Amino acid sequence: MANAKKSDSDVAVEIPASKPNTTPAEDEDEEEDYYEVEKIFGHRTVKGEIEYRVKWLGYVGDEEKTWEPKLNVVSAAEALQAYHAQIGGVPHPSGSSLEDPLIIVDEPEK
């Protein structure tokens, strides 16, 4: 029966892969991630704009500390006020009447 015709049940059927049962990506449906400032402990001027040295709540190590533009930390009013009180006022960007060098105050322990 070498020339026997294959029946429909003998032919392999290709079934397209189905999509896995997943939920939509979090970043598509939710707002941006929110990180809480633990402490601000320095500032510098970059291209005429103030940046603050930030320690983020729940993160440890120097690699987790970041320089952030003022707009990224305005929601951390309490930390900003504490830092400004510690340095004697609000820093001014370079190019204004007051020049600010890089200032690091009371850097957290490692």
C-alpha positions in Angstrom: 0.0 0.0 0.0 2.8 2.3 -0.8 0.5 4.4 -3.0 -2.2 4.6 -0.4 -3.9 8.0 -0.1 -3.5 9.7 3.2 -6.7 10.5 5.0 -7.4 13.8 6.5 -6.7 12.4 9.9 -3.2 11.4 8.8 -2.2 15.0 7.7 -0.5 17.1 10.4 -2.5 20.2 11.1 -0.7 23.4 11.8 -2.3 25.3 14.6 -1.2 28.9 14.9 0.4 29.8 18.2 -2.0 31.5 20.5 -1.3 34.6 22.4 -0.2 33.9 25.9 -2.7 34.9 28.5 -1.0 38.1 29.8 -2.1 41.3 31.2 -1.2 44.6 29.4 2.2 46.0 30.2 2.1 48.0 33.4 3.6 51.0 31.8 0.9 51.2 29.2 -2.1 51.4 31.6 -0.6 53.0 34.7 1.0 56.3 35.3 4.8 56.7 35.5 6.6 55.1 38.4 6.8 57.2 41.5 10.0 57.4 43.6 10.1 59.1 46.9 12.9 61.4 47.9 14.5 60.4 51.2 16.9 63.3 51.4 18.5 66.0 49.3 22.2 66.4 50.2 23.8 68.5 47.5 23.3 70.7 44.5 25.2 71.9 41.4 24.6 74.0 38.4 24.6 72.4 35.0 24.0 74.5 31.8 22.6 77.3 34.0 20.1 75.0 35.8 20.2 73.8 39.4 20.4 70.0 39.9 20.0 68.4 43.3 21.8 65.3 44.6 19.0 62.9 45.7 18.9 59.8 47.9 15.8 57.8 47.1 13.8 56.1 49.8 14.4 52.4 49.8 17.5 52.5 47.7 21.0 51.9 49.0 24.4 52.6 47.6 26.1 55.4 45.7 25.0 54.1 42.3 21.4 54.6 43.4 21.9 58.3 44.2 21.2 60.6 41.3 21.5 64.2 40.2 18.0 65.5 39.4 16.8 68.8 37.8 14.8 71.0 40.1 11.6 70.0 38.3 12.0 66.4 39.3 12.1 67.2 43.0 9.6 70.0 43.4 7.0 67.5 44.7 9.5 66.7 47.6 8.8 70.0 49.2 9.7 68.9 52.7 13.1 67.5 51.6 13.8 70.7 49.6 12.9 73.0 52.5 15.1 71.0 54.8 18.0 71.1 52.4 17.6 74.9 51.7 17.5 75.5 55.5 20.6 73.5 55.9 22.6 75.5 53.3 21.1 78.9 54.3 18.7 79.5 51.4 17.7 78.6 47.9 20.6 78.1 45.5 20.8 80.3 42.4 21.9 79.0 39.0 25.2 80.0 37.5 25.0 83.0 35.4 22.9 84.8 37.9 24.4 87.4 40.2 25.3 84.6 42.6 27.5 81.7 41.4 27.1 78.3 43.0 29.9 75.8 43.1 29.2 72.1 43.6 27.9 71.7 47.1 27.5 68.4 49.0 26.2 68.5 52.5 25.9 65.7 54.9 26.1 62.8 52.4 24.3 59.8 53.8 26.4 56.8 55.1 27.0 53.9 52.7 
